[in-house]
Amino acid sequence: MQIFLGLLGIALGIVYLKYNYKITNIVGKFPWAENYIGSGSTYLVHKIIALALIVISIMWMTGSMQTFLQHNVSNYFSSGR
C-alpha cells in the first residue's frame, strides 16, 4: 500500500507540475503571493507545492517519512513521560 500511495503521489505531483498553468486559471491567482513575492508568483507557489508532493511521496514510499516523523514531530506530541 505504501508503494502504491507513493507512486500515486508522484504521478499527481507530475501532473500538477505539467498542468499548473491550467490549474491556476481554474483556481485563480493567490493575491498574497502576487503581493509579497511578485508578479507571476502564483505559478511558482503551485510548482513548489507540486515538488513538495513529489518529495513527500518518495519519502513515504521509501519509509523515510515515517522515520522523520518519529524522530522530529513525535517529540511535540509526547505524553510528557
Secondary structure, DSSP 8 states (H G I E B T S, - for coil): -HHHHHHHHHHHHHHHHHTHHHHHHHH---HHHHHHT-TTHHHHHHHHHHHHHHHHHHHHHHTHHHHHIIIIIGGGG----
